[in-house]
Amino acid sequence: MSGREVKECFVGVAGANIEGINSRGVVAVTGKGREITQGDVDRVIEAARAVVIPMDREVLHVIPQTFIVDDQKGIRNPLDMIGVRLEAEVHIITGSVTTAQNLVKCVNRAGFKVERLVLQSLAAARATLTADEKELGCLLVDLGAGTTNLLVYADGAPYFTSVIPIGGSQVTNDLSIMLSVPMDAAERLKRESASAWLPGVDPEETVIVPGVGGRPPAEASRRKLCTIAQPRMEEIFRMSRERVEKMGHWRHIKGGVVLTGGGALMQGAAELAQELFELPVRVGNPITVGGLVDEYRSPIYATGVGLVLLGAEAVAPERRPETSRPEKAKAPGLGRIFDWLKNGLF
C-alpha cells in the first residue's frame, strides 16, 4: 500500500525454544574524574551478558533493567554521574540457533534480507503497552496459534519471558473433535460463535454446525461451544499465572494484564482472564500509527505493528519520542527525504 519496494525486514521470532534469564555485571569506572561514560555503560552491559549458555543457543536481546552506582540503586541512566563502581542488571533473551537459522533461510528464500530477529512478545509490548503500565508492572499475554508468549514488565523494563506451548489452535482442535467438523469449519465457529465466558452466553442462542461427508448441517447450542472452548482457555490462563508465580514475579504485576494476539479476540477472553488472574484485564490493540488504517488496529497485528515501530527506532534512533528534540530532528529527516528523492529520481 505504501508503494515502496521492500528489501530488508525485521522478523519476529517466538516458540518454545525462547528463554529469558536475568543477569548482573560489575565494572570499575575508568573515565576521567570517575565520570561514567558511554564506554563504561557498554562495558558493564557486556559484563552482564557474559553468561554461560549452551552451544545450540544464541543471544537475541540484552535489555538493561536498572543500573547501580556505588550501591545507589534504581538508576535508569548513569551517564555523566560520578562513581567508582558501576553495576547493571539486564534481561537476556536467548533462542535456538537452528530455529533462527531456519527462519532466516525461509525469509531469504522469499526474497528478503533479515535485518534483525526480534522477540515477538517484545514487539507486541511496544505496540500495545503504555508507559504507565510498564512502570507499574504488567503481564503481557500474547495468545498465538501454537504458543502463548508471556512477558512481565516492572519498573519500565522486562523482567520475565516465557512461552507456553498451547495456543488458539488447541481450542480449534477441541471444537473440531467434539463437534465432528473439519478444522477450517471449527476455526470459523471459534471466531464467530465460541465464547470463553459461559455467564455471558444466552442459553437460548443456537448456531449452525456444518455437516461432513454429505450430512446436512445441524443446530447446536452456543453454550455447548462455550463448554468446549472455556476449559482450554482456562488452562492457558492458569498455566500463565503458575509460570509467573513460580518464578516469583507475580508481585511485580500492579498495572494489570494485557491480552493480545489473535486469541484475545475470542469473546469472553478478557472476562475469563480477569476472574482467573484477579487483576484488571484489557485487550491490547496496537497504538495509532500514521497511515495505518483502522482495519489493522487489531490484536492480531500487534506484533507486526511493533516490529515496524522497533525497526523505525533502530533505523532512525533520533525519532524516538523520549530522546528526540524537535529542533534537532528536522535535519536528519530532511536528509533522508533528499536521499530518497535522489535514489528514486537518479
Secondary structure per residue as TSV (DSSP state, phi and psi in degrees):
chain	resnum	aa	ss	phi	psi
A	1	M	-	360.0	-28.4
A	2	S	-	-77.4	-15.6
A	3	G	-	77.7	11.5
A	4	R	-	-105.1	146.6
A	5	E	-	-84.8	128.9
A	6	V	-	-95.7	126.9
A	7	K	-	-117.9	-34.5
A	8	E	E	-123.4	155.9
A	9	C	E	-150.9	155.3
A	10	F	E	-96.1	127.0
A	11	V	E	-112.4	130.7
A	12	G	E	-81.5	139.9
A	13	V	E	-126.8	139.7
A	14	A	-	-153.3	-175.7
A	15	G	S	123.2	172.5
A	16	A	T	-68.0	-11.1
A	17	N	T	-81.3	-6.0
A	18	I	-	-81.9	134.7
A	19	E	E	-137.1	146.4
A	20	G	E	-124.8	137.2
A	21	I	E	-134.9	151.9
A	22	N	E	-101.2	140.8
A	23	S	E	-141.7	164.2
A	24	R	E	-134.9	140.9
A	25	G	E	-126.5	150.6
A	26	V	E	-133.7	134.9
A	27	V	E	-140.9	161.1
A	28	A	E	-89.9	139.4
A	29	V	-	-76.5	125.1
A	30	T	-	-114.1	0.3
A	31	G	S	-70.1	168.5
A	32	K	G	-64.3	128.6
A	33	G	G	67.5	21.1
A	34	R	G	59.8	28.7
A	35	E	B	-88.2	130.5
A	36	I	-	-75.4	125.3
A	37	T	-	-109.6	175.0
A	38	Q	H	-62.6	-32.5
A	39	G	H	-62.1	-39.7
A	40	D	H	-64.7	-41.8
A	41	V	H	-63.4	-43.2
A	42	D	H	-62.7	-39.8
A	43	R	H	-67.3	-40.1
A	44	V	H	-71.1	-33.7
A	45	I	H	-68.5	-38.4
A	46	E	H	-65.1	-36.3
A	47	A	H	-67.0	-39.3
A	48	A	H	-69.1	-27.5
A	49	R	H	-74.7	-18.2
A	50	A	-	-76.5	67.1
A	51	V	-	-109.8	154.4
A	52	V	-	-82.1	120.1
A	53	I	-	-126.5	152.7
A	54	P	-	-60.1	159.0
A	55	M	T	-64.8	-26.2
A	56	D	T	-88.5	12.2
A	57	R	E	-124.1	154.3
A	58	E	E	-134.5	154.4
A	59	V	E	-82.2	124.8
A	60	L	E	-94.6	-42.3
A	61	H	E	-143.0	143.5
A	62	V	E	-125.5	106.9
A	63	I	E	-112.2	116.0
A	64	P	E	-63.7	135.5
A	65	Q	E	-99.9	-52.6
A	66	T	E	-157.5	158.9
A	67	F	E	-116.9	152.9
A	68	I	E	-128.3	122.1
A	69	V	E	-113.1	110.8
A	70	D	T	50.0	52.2
A	71	D	T	70.4	5.4
A	72	Q	E	-89.6	112.0
A	73	K	E	-93.6	170.1
A	74	G	E	75.3	26.5
A	75	I	E	-93.7	127.3
A	76	R	S	-84.2	-43.6
A	77	N	-	-133.1	104.0
A	78	P	-	-84.7	0.7
A	79	L	T	-56.1	135.5
A	80	D	T	73.2	1.9
A	81	M	-	-78.8	159.1
A	82	I	B	-99.1	132.0
A	83	G	-	-168.8	168.8
A	84	V	S	-104.9	-39.9
A	85	R	E	-125.5	135.0
A	86	L	E	-120.8	127.8
A	87	E	E	-120.4	152.0
A	88	A	E	-137.4	135.3
A	89	E	E	-105.1	128.4
A	90	V	E	-131.1	158.5
A	91	H	E	-110.4	120.5
A	92	I	E	-106.8	126.3
A	93	I	E	-110.5	125.1
A	94	T	E	-119.7	157.0
A	95	G	E	-144.1	169.1
A	96	S	E	-69.8	133.4
A	97	V	H	-63.5	-46.0
A	98	T	H	-67.2	-37.8
A	99	T	H	-62.5	-43.5
A	100	A	H	-63.6	-41.4
A	101	Q	H	-64.8	-41.1
A	102	N	H	-64.1	-39.7
A	103	L	H	-64.7	-44.9
A	104	V	H	-62.0	-40.3
A	105	K	H	-64.6	-40.3
A	106	C	H	-61.5	-44.6
A	107	V	H	-66.3	-40.0
A	108	N	H	-62.4	-41.2
A	109	R	H	-66.5	-24.4
A	110	A	T	-79.5	-3.5
A	111	G	T	98.6	16.5
A	112	F	-	-122.9	156.5
A	113	K	E	-102.4	132.7
A	114	V	E	-82.7	115.0
A	115	E	E	-77.5	-41.3
A	116	R	E	-163.6	146.8
A	117	L	E	-94.0	133.0
A	118	V	E	-128.6	135.5
A	119	L	E	-61.9	129.8
A	120	Q	H	-63.0	-38.5
A	121	S	H	-67.6	-30.0
A	122	L	H	-66.7	-41.0
A	123	A	H	-65.2	-43.5
A	124	A	H	-63.5	-37.4
A	125	A	H	-64.6	-38.3
A	126	R	H	-62.4	-32.8
A	127	A	H	-89.3	-19.7
A	128	T	H	-120.0	-30.5
A	129	L	-	-85.4	144.0
A	130	T	-	-90.5	163.1
A	131	A	H	-61.9	-36.9
A	132	D	H	-64.8	-41.1
A	133	E	H	-63.8	-40.4
A	134	K	H	-65.7	-37.0
A	135	E	H	-70.3	-46.5
A	136	L	H	-67.5	-33.9
A	137	G	-	107.8	121.1
A	138	C	E	-147.2	163.6
A	139	L	E	-112.9	123.1
A	140	L	E	-97.7	124.5
A	141	V	E	-114.3	106.6
A	142	D	E	-96.7	102.2
A	143	L	E	-87.3	95.2
A	144	G	-	-91.2	-170.1
A	145	A	S	-75.6	-51.9
A	146	G	S	-101.1	-20.6
A	147	T	-	-138.6	161.0
A	148	T	E	-118.8	117.9
A	149	N	E	-95.9	133.0
A	150	L	E	-113.4	140.2
A	151	L	E	-145.4	120.8
A	152	V	E	-103.5	123.8
A	153	Y	E	-103.5	140.9
A	154	A	E	-150.0	135.3
A	155	D	T	54.5	34.8
A	156	G	T	83.4	3.8
A	157	A	E	-138.2	153.8
A	158	P	E	-72.6	136.4
A	159	Y	E	-119.2	-18.0
A	160	F	E	-150.4	133.2
A	161	T	E	-130.9	134.4
A	162	S	E	-155.6	161.5
A	163	V	E	-132.3	130.2
A	164	I	E	-103.8	126.7
A	165	P	S	-78.4	41.3
A	166	I	-	-135.7	139.0
A	167	G	-	-148.8	-161.8
A	168	G	H	-63.9	-26.6
A	169	S	H	-65.5	-26.6
A	170	Q	H	-67.9	-35.9
A	171	V	H	-63.9	-44.3
A	172	T	H	-59.9	-42.7
A	173	N	H	-63.5	-40.8
A	174	D	H	-62.0	-44.7
A	175	L	H	-63.1	-39.6
A	176	S	H	-62.2	-43.4
A	177	I	H	-72.3	-47.5
A	178	M	H	-70.9	-30.0
A	179	L	H	-100.3	-4.9
A	180	S	T	57.1	52.0
A	181	V	-	-128.5	158.4
A	182	P	-	-64.4	163.5
A	183	M	H	-62.7	-37.7
A	184	D	H	-67.5	-37.2
A	185	A	H	-69.2	-38.1
A	186	A	H	-64.5	-38.8
A	187	E	H	-63.7	-40.7
A	188	R	H	-65.7	-41.8
A	189	L	H	-64.6	-38.5
A	190	K	H	-62.7	-44.0
A	191	R	H	-72.1	-38.0
A	192	E	H	-93.4	-32.8
A	193	S	T	-127.4	-27.4
A	194	A	-	-70.7	155.8
A	195	S	B	-142.3	149.1
A	196	A	S	-98.7	4.8
A	197	W	-	-131.6	98.3
A	198	L	G	-59.5	-41.0
A	199	P	G	-60.6	-20.0
A	200	G	G	-91.1	6.8
A	201	V	S	-105.9	132.5
A	202	D	-	-70.0	124.3
A	203	P	T	-61.2	-24.2
A	204	E	T	-89.2	-9.9
A	205	E	-	-76.0	138.2
A	206	T	E	-125.8	161.9
A	207	V	E	-132.7	159.1
A	208	I	E	-94.6	122.2
A	209	V	E	-100.9	120.2
A	210	P	-	-64.8	149.1
A	211	G	-	-85.3	163.0
A	212	V	S	-125.3	141.4
A	213	G	T	66.2	34.3
A	214	G	T	89.9	-5.9
A	215	R	-	-70.1	145.3
A	216	P	-	-72.7	155.1
A	217	P	-	-60.6	153.1
A	218	A	E	-128.2	157.2
A	219	E	E	-91.0	142.8
A	220	A	E	-141.4	149.2
A	221	S	E	-69.1	139.7
A	222	R	H	-66.5	-27.2
A	223	R	H	-64.5	-30.9
A	224	K	H	-64.1	-41.5
A	225	L	H	-61.9	-38.3
A	226	C	H	-66.2	-39.6
A	227	T	H	-67.8	-17.7
A	228	I	H	-88.3	-42.8
A	229	A	H	-79.0	-37.3
A	230	Q	H	-61.5	-45.1
A	231	P	H	-58.9	-37.5
A	232	R	H	-69.3	-41.2
A	233	M	H	-65.6	-37.5
A	234	E	H	-59.7	-42.8
A	235	E	H	-60.6	-43.3
A	236	I	H	-61.7	-47.0
A	237	F	H	-69.2	-37.8
A	238	R	H	-65.5	-42.7
A	239	M	H	-63.7	-36.9
A	240	S	H	-62.4	-47.3
A	241	R	H	-65.3	-43.0
A	242	E	H	-61.8	-39.6
A	243	R	H	-64.1	-42.5
A	244	V	H	-70.9	-42.9
A	245	E	H	-64.3	-38.0
A	246	K	H	-60.4	-35.0
A	247	M	T	-89.1	1.2
A	248	G	T	77.8	22.7
A	249	H	-	-103.6	-0.7
A	250	W	G	-63.7	-32.0
A	251	R	G	-65.9	-18.6
A	252	H	G	-77.9	-17.4
A	253	I	-	-87.7	92.8
A	254	K	-	-110.8	-15.5
A	255	G	S	-96.6	6.3
A	256	G	-	96.9	-171.8
A	257	V	E	-119.2	139.1
A	258	V	E	-119.2	122.4
A	259	L	E	-96.4	133.9
A	260	T	E	-145.2	-178.6
A	261	G	S	86.9	169.5
A	262	G	G	-59.7	-34.6
A	263	G	G	-64.9	-21.7
A	264	A	G	-70.1	-15.5
A	265	L	G	-81.0	-11.5
A	266	M	S	-61.8	133.5
A	267	Q	B	-60.3	134.5
A	268	G	T	82.9	-0.8
A	269	A	H	-63.6	-43.0
A	270	A	H	-66.7	-39.4
A	271	E	H	-64.8	-43.4
A	272	L	H	-64.2	-43.4
A	273	A	H	-62.6	-39.4
A	274	Q	H	-64.0	-36.9
A	275	E	H	-69.2	-41.1
A	276	L	H	-79.7	-37.6
A	277	F	H	-82.6	-21.6
A	278	E	-	57.7	39.0
A	279	L	S	-143.2	160.3
A	280	P	-	-61.3	137.4
A	281	V	E	-129.5	137.5
A	282	R	E	-137.1	158.8
A	283	V	E	-89.8	125.7
A	284	G	-	-89.7	107.4
A	285	N	-	-92.5	147.9
A	286	P	-	-59.2	146.2
A	287	I	-	-65.7	159.3
A	288	T	-	-69.9	126.4
A	289	V	-	-118.4	137.2
A	290	G	T	-54.9	128.0
A	291	G	T	88.9	-7.2
A	292	L	-	-85.7	121.5
A	293	V	-	-75.4	158.9
A	294	D	G	-62.2	-28.7
A	295	E	G	-59.4	-26.3
A	296	Y	G	-96.3	3.9
A	297	R	-	-86.5	68.9
A	298	S	S	-137.0	149.0
A	299	P	G	-56.4	-24.2
A	300	I	G	-59.9	-34.4
A	301	Y	G	-102.4	13.9
A	302	A	H	-60.3	-43.8
A	303	T	H	-65.8	-42.1
A	304	G	H	-62.4	-44.4
A	305	V	H	-65.1	-40.2
A	306	G	H	-63.0	-38.1
A	307	L	H	-63.8	-38.8
A	308	V	H	-63.6	-44.9
A	309	L	H	-65.8	-44.6
A	310	L	H	-65.4	-38.1
A	311	G	H	-64.6	-40.6
A	312	A	H	-64.2	-39.6
A	313	E	H	-68.4	-34.4
A	314	A	H	-71.7	-37.3
A	315	V	H	-76.2	-39.2
A	316	A	-	-131.6	79.4
A	317	P	G	-59.2	-27.4
A	318	E	G	-70.2	-9.7
A	319	R	G	-84.0	-7.8
A	320	R	-	-62.2	132.0
A	321	P	T	-60.0	-36.1
A	322	E	T	-77.9	-12.7
A	323	T	T	-119.6	-20.1
A	324	S	-	-81.6	151.2
A	325	R	-	-119.4	133.3
A	326	P	H	-54.4	-39.5
A	327	E	H	-72.6	-21.1
A	328	K	H	-99.2	-12.4
A	329	A	H	-82.9	-14.0
A	330	K	H	-72.4	-44.1
A	331	A	H	-62.2	-50.7
A	332	P	H	-60.1	-37.0
A	333	G	H	-63.6	-44.3
A	334	L	H	-64.8	-37.4
A	335	G	H	-61.0	-41.2
A	336	R	H	-67.2	-36.1
A	337	I	H	-64.5	-43.6
A	338	F	H	-63.3	-41.3
A	339	D	H	-61.5	-41.0
A	340	W	H	-66.1	-42.9
A	341	L	H	-62.8	-43.2
A	342	K	H	-62.8	-45.3
A	343	N	H	-68.3	-33.9
A	344	G	H	-76.6	-32.7
A	345	L	H	-93.6	-29.7
A	346	F	-	-118.2	360.0
